[in-house]
Amino acid sequence: MQLMPNGSRILHIHFVNTVVPPLADVPNDFGKLATVLRLGLRFRYEVIEKFEDQLRRASSWNEGPRERPGLLVQIRMAIETIDCDAESRGAEDLSEDSIARLFEPPSEQQRVRDISRRWKEIRPQWFDPNSPLTVQEARHLFKDLRDMNYDFMVLGTRQLQRLVEAEWSRKSLGENEMVVSAGSPDLIRTDVPSTSSKPAPCRHEAPADKSRARYR
């Protein structure tokens, strides 16, 4: 809801395409971390990168073509669009506690909590109808947003790497030997000396008396 100078109000209704559905088949920590990282990436490019330079050059909120919303309204709409995306994921708990618990070291959990609490302080300032931000104030807040987004994305990608290394690391196969089905032309052992003077066939042929081939 936007309060206009004449006392009227404008209600913004956003129809948001959720192109990435909730990750139902992904383990909870992986799915939740992937979701918040994707939201952080969207915020970086749909808010910070998109509007920071315009805000730096602006001298007032109402510059530009009259048929387009003012810069402050555009920034608000971009933030609301990402908020709507986050809120549409009702099956995923994206609360401060839930997100902080995704991180392993207590020091990183606290940093995530600090970022979340700072965001809760900054966000209402963009939408306060009684005390709209000045352009200069918005520039200072954008610097905070850039720093917060950077810190969170560094922490989040670091934690994602930990999860990948812990959950996806391949088990040792013992001397790198793997048993594969015969007939797989891409997995042929090539280090065995040939016992025939005939040139090797162009395609793989399975041994007549065996159903499996080995490679290193």
C-alpha positions in Angstrom: 0.0 0.0 0.0 1.4 3.4 -1.1 0.2 6.6 0.5 0.1 9.5 -2.0 0.6 13.2 -1.1 -3.1 14.0 -1.6 -4.1 11.4 0.9 -5.1 8.7 -1.5 -3.6 5.2 -1.5 -2.3 2.9 -4.2 -2.4 -0.8 -3.8 0.2 -2.7 -5.7 -0.7 -6.2 -6.8 2.2 -8.4 -8.0 1.7 -11.4 -10.2 5.0 -13.1 -9.7 6.2 -16.0 -11.9 7.8 -18.6 -9.7 10.0 -20.2 -12.3 11.8 -22.4 -9.7 9.3 -24.4 -7.6 10.1 -25.5 -4.1 12.7 -28.2 -4.1 10.6 -31.1 -2.9 13.1 -33.9 -3.8 16.1 -32.1 -2.3 17.2 -32.7 1.3 15.9 -29.9 3.5 19.2 -28.1 4.3 20.3 -28.2 0.6 16.9 -27.0 -0.6 16.6 -24.2 1.9 20.1 -22.9 1.4 19.7 -23.0 -2.4 16.5 -21.0 -2.0 18.0 -18.2 0.1 21.1 -18.1 -2.1 18.8 -17.7 -5.2 16.9 -14.9 -3.5 20.2 -13.2 -2.6 21.3 -13.5 -6.2 18.0 -12.0 -7.4 18.4 -9.1 -4.9 21.9 -8.4 -6.1 20.9 -8.0 -9.7 17.3 -6.9 -9.6 17.8 -4.3 -6.9 21.4 -3.4 -6.1 23.0 -3.6 -9.6 19.8 -2.4 -11.4 19.2 0.8 -9.3 22.5 1.8 -7.6 23.9 3.7 -10.6 20.5 5.4 -11.2 20.3 6.4 -7.5 23.9 7.8 -7.6 23.0 10.1 -10.5 19.6 11.1 -9.3 18.9 14.5 -7.6 15.2 13.7 -6.9 12.8 10.8 -6.9 10.7 12.1 -9.8 13.2 12.4 -12.5 12.6 10.6 -15.8 9.5 10.1 -18.0 6.2 10.9 -16.4 4.6 7.7 -17.7 7.0 5.7 -15.6 6.9 5.3 -11.8 9.4 7.3 -9.9 12.7 5.7 -8.9 11.7 5.2 -5.3 8.5 3.3 -6.4 10.6 1.2 -8.8 12.9 0.2 -6.0 10.0 -0.6 -3.7 8.3 -2.8 -6.4 11.6 -4.7 -7.0 11.9 -5.4 -3.3 8.3 -6.5 -3.0 8.6 -8.8 -6.0 11.4 -10.7 -4.3 9.5 -10.7 -1.0 6.5 -12.2 -2.8 8.7 -14.9 -4.2 10.0 -15.7 -0.8 6.6 -15.7 0.8 5.1 -17.9 -1.9 7.3 -20.7 -0.6 5.1 -21.6 2.3 6.5 -25.1 2.7 9.9 -23.7 3.5 10.6 -22.0 6.8 12.7 -19.0 5.9 12.7 -17.5 9.4 15.9 -16.0 10.9 16.4 -19.0 13.2 15.8 -21.5 10.5 18.3 -19.9 8.1 20.9 -19.3 10.9 20.8 -23.0 11.8 21.9 -23.9 8.2 25.4 -22.6 9.1 27.8 -24.7 11.1 30.2 -22.4 12.9 28.5 -20.4 15.7 30.4 -17.3 14.5 28.8 -17.6 11.1 25.3 -18.2 12.6 25.7 -15.0 14.5 26.8 -13.1 11.4 23.7 -14.4 9.6 21.5 -13.3 12.5 23.1 -9.8 12.4 22.5 -9.5 8.7 18.8 -10.6 9.1 18.2 -8.1 11.9 19.8 -5.3 10.0 17.6 -6.0 7.0 14.5 -5.9 9.3 15.7 -2.4 10.3 16.4 -1.2 6.7 13.4 -2.6 4.9 10.7 -0.5 6.6 12.5 2.7 5.9 11.9 2.1 2.1 8.1 1.8 2.7 7.5 4.4 5.5 4.7 6.7 4.1 5.1 9.1 7.0 8.8 9.7 6.5 9.9 9.0 2.9 13.5 8.5 2.3 15.5 11.3 0.7 17.7 10.4 -2.2 20.8 11.0 0.0 19.5 8.7 2.7 18.7 6.0 0.1 22.3 6.1 -1.2 23.6 5.4 2.3 21.1 2.5 2.7 22.1 1.1 -0.7 25.7 0.9 0.5 24.5 -1.1 3.6 22.4 -3.4 1.3 25.4 -4.1 -1.0 27.6 -5.0 2.0 25.0 -7.2 3.6 24.2 -9.0 0.4 27.9 -9.6 -0.3 28.5 -10.9 3.3 25.5 -13.2 3.1 26.4 -14.6 -0.3 30.0 -15.3 0.8 28.8 -17.1 3.9 26.1 -19.0 2.0 28.3 -20.2 -0.8 30.9 -21.3 1.7 28.3 -23.3 3.6 27.0 -24.8 0.4 30.5 -26.0 -0.4 30.7 -27.6 3.0 27.5 -29.5 2.3 28.6 -30.6 -1.1 31.9 -31.9 0.2 30.3 -33.7 3.1 27.3 -35.2 1.2 28.5 -35.7 -2.4 32.1 -36.8 -1.9 32.7 -40.0 -3.8 33.7 -43.1 -2.0 37.1 -44.6 -2.8 36.9 -47.3 -5.5 40.2 -48.9 -4.6 42.9 -48.3 -7.1 40.4 -46.4 -9.2 38.9 -49.6 -10.6 35.3 -49.8 -11.5 33.2 -52.6 -12.9 31.0 -51.6 -15.8 28.6 -53.4 -18.1 30.0 -54.8 -21.3 29.0 -52.9 -24.3 29.9 -49.4 -22.9 32.2 -48.0 -25.6 33.2 -45.0 -23.5 34.5 -47.2 -20.6 37.0 -49.6 -22.2 40.3 -50.5 -20.6 43.1 -49.2 -22.8 46.2 -50.1 -20.8 46.2 -53.9 -21.6 48.7 -55.0 -24.3 47.1 -56.4 -27.4 47.5 -60.2 -27.8 46.6 -60.0 -31.5 48.4 -58.6 -34.5 45.0 -57.5 -35.9 44.1 -53.9 -35.6 41.6 -53.1 -32.8 38.0 -53.0 -34.0 36.4 -49.5 -34.4 33.7 -50.3 -31.9 33.7 -52.2 -28.6 32.8 -55.9 -28.8 32.0 -57.7 -25.6 34.0 -61.0 -24.9 31.9 -64.0 -25.9 32.2 -65.7 -22.5 32.0 -62.7 -20.2 29.3 -60.2 -19.4 31.5 -57.6 -17.8 34.6 -55.6 -18.8 37.0 -53.7 -16.5 38.8 -50.4 -16.9 41.0 -48.3 -14.8 
